[in-house]
């Protein structure tokens, strides 16, 4: 059973090292991981990953790698050398790309420090109409299931998927994959640009192992209090 605090991944969607480290220091030891995405990584680079890991915190590098297999393999191995605990690839990169990454990490296992590889299926900001506009004939649920099946065949460790698809994913794939869920919004909070969302408690009840939470905590006037409120909700489990 995963402890409530260990389920929480805080998204460091900020612009600077100063802002990121301020949040890390406030929330240090209170959450499972800190997520660094393209915004912060582009601004501050790999050194900040090393710095956060050096504070004893686990880092989830969310760059959604999507390129030819050789390029993605080299990028993932570089991320592993940084000491990240989780990273993302986009499942739309295909079976060849994902399988190459899984094999490369297996071949270069660094004393058990190989990061968890997560496949991104359909972004939580996209609805069925958005998928139609980019040429996808399937509804979001069917597309997520298809890409999850492909990711599992390719040796990925887990999936990033919205709360809306979790029940169907759990029904088909059970505990064979780790389920990481963005689009988390505590009751009464602004949905911002997310469409397929859920409260923390509802997401875990639907099958999420980890919850990615950003603005409801990081944009709060009191991030620690906001986090404690979420943990209080999860204590009902």
N, C-alpha and C positions, 0 to 999 in steps of 0.2 A: 504493500500500500504506500503510495507516494504521499509524503507530508504536504499539507496545503502550501507552505512557503516554498517548497522545492518545485511545485508546479508552475510557479510564476516566472515568466521571462519578461524583464522590463526592456522595452524598446527605447534605446537611446537616440531618438529622432531629434537631435539637436545639431547646432551648427559648429560648435567649438569643443576643443579638448577641455577647456575650463568648465563648461556647462555639463559635459559628460561626466567628468570626474567628481563634480559637486554632487550629482545624482548618485553615482556609485558609492561615494563616501557616506551619503545619507542612508542609503538602502543596503549597504554592505552587510552580508550575513543574514539578511531578511528575505532574500529571494533566491531562486535556483540559478538563474543565468541573467546576463545582460546582453541584449541584442544590438549589434552594430550593423546598420544597413548602408546602402549606397550613399546617403546624404552625409553621414558622419565619416565614413571611410574615405570618401572622396576628399573631404576637407582636411582630415588629419592623418590618414594613412595607417600602415601596419604598426607603427610604433605605439599608437594608442591601444591597439589590441594587446601588444606585449605588456603595456603599462597596467591595463585592467587585469590581465591574467597574473601579473606580478603582485597585485594586491590580494591574490588568493581567490579571485572570483572567476567563475566560468563564463566564457564568451561564446555567444552564438553569432557567427558571421553570416549575415543574410544578404548575400550578393546575387543570389539566383543565377548561378553560372549557366550560360546557354551559348554554346559555340561549338566548333568542331571538336571531336573527342580529344585530340592531342592537346589542344589549347586548354580545355577544361581540366584534363588530368594534371597538367603542370600547375594550373592555378590552385587546384584542390591540394596538391602536395605542398605547395607554398603555404597555404592556409594551415595545414596540419603542422608544419614547422613553426608556425606562430604560436601554436598551443591552443587553438580553438577547440571547443568541446562539441559544437554542432556547426553545420554549414548547410547551405541550400543550393540545389541545382533545379533548373526548370525542367519538368518532365517533358515539355514540348521539344527538348533537345533530342529526344529519342532514345531507344533502347541501346544503340551502339555507344552513345555518349555516356549514359548512366552505367552501363556494364563495364566500360573502360575505367571509369572512376572507381567502382567497387573493386575491380581486380587490382588496380594500382595501389589502393590503400591496403588491401590484403597483403600484397607483395612487400610493402614497405612499412608494415606495422611497427610503430615506434614504441616498443615496450608497453603495448596495451593502450597507448595514447591516441589511437586512431579516432578522429572525430565521428560523431553520428552524422550520417548523410541523410538529408531530408529532401524529398522531391516536392516541389511546388506544383500544384495542379492548376486551379483556376483562382486568380486573384479575388479577394473578397470585395474589391471595388467593382467587379464585373457582374452584371446580371445576364439573363438569357438574351435580351435584345442586344447587349454589347457583343456577345459571342456571335450572334447572327451577322452583325456588322463586319466582323473580321473573318467571315466565311465558315464559321463552325455551325453545322446544322443541328448538333445535339444541344439539348438543354444543359445547364450547368451541372446538374446532378449526374447525368449520364456521362458527361465529359470527365468529371472528377473520377468516377468509377473506372472508366476506360484507362485514364492516365495512371491511376493507382495500381491497377493490374499490371500495367507496363513497368512501373517503377519496382514493384515487388519481383517481377521476373528478372529485372536488371540487377537485383541485389541491394537496393536502397534500404536503409534502416527504418525510415519513417516517412510520413506524409505531412505536408502543411495543407490543411483544408478547413473550410469554414464550418461553423456549428451546424449549418443547415444540412450538410452532407454526412455528418458524423454517424448518425444512427444507421444509415445504409452502408457506410464503410465498415462499421463494426460488425454488422450482420454478415457481410460477405467475407471480411478479412480477419475478424476477431482480434486476437492479441498478437498476431504475427508481425505487426508493424507498430511503431511509436507514432502517436497522433498529436500533432502540434497545431493549435488553433488560434489564429488571429481573429480580429473582428470582435474583441471582447469589450463590452460596454456595461459597467455596473448600472443598476436601475437608476433612472433619472438623469443619466449622462447623455450629452450630445453624441449622435451617431457619427458626426463629421462626414468623411467621404466613404464610409463603409456602408455596404448594402446588406450582406448576409451576416448578421451579427447575433450575439447572445450575451446574457449575463454570465459572470464567472461560474456560478452554481449550475446554471442550465447547461453550460458547455461541458462541464465535468460529468454531469448526469447523462449527457448525450454520448460520452465516451472519450473526451479529451484527456490526454496524459499531461500536456503542458499548455499553458495559456499565455499568449503574447499580449501584453498590456502596455500601452504607450501613454497617450495624452491624458486618460483619466487619472493617471498617477503623476506623470512627468510634468504636465501643465498645471497641476494643482498648486494652490498657494501653500499647501502642507503635504508634500508627497508621502511622508511617513504615515500621517493620519489616514490618507486615502488608501494606502496599501493595507493598513491595519483593518480598515473597513471591509476591504475585499477578503482578507484572510478570515475575518469574522464571518462573512457570508459562507466561505468554504468550510468553516468548522461545522456547518450543519450536516455535512456529509456523514 
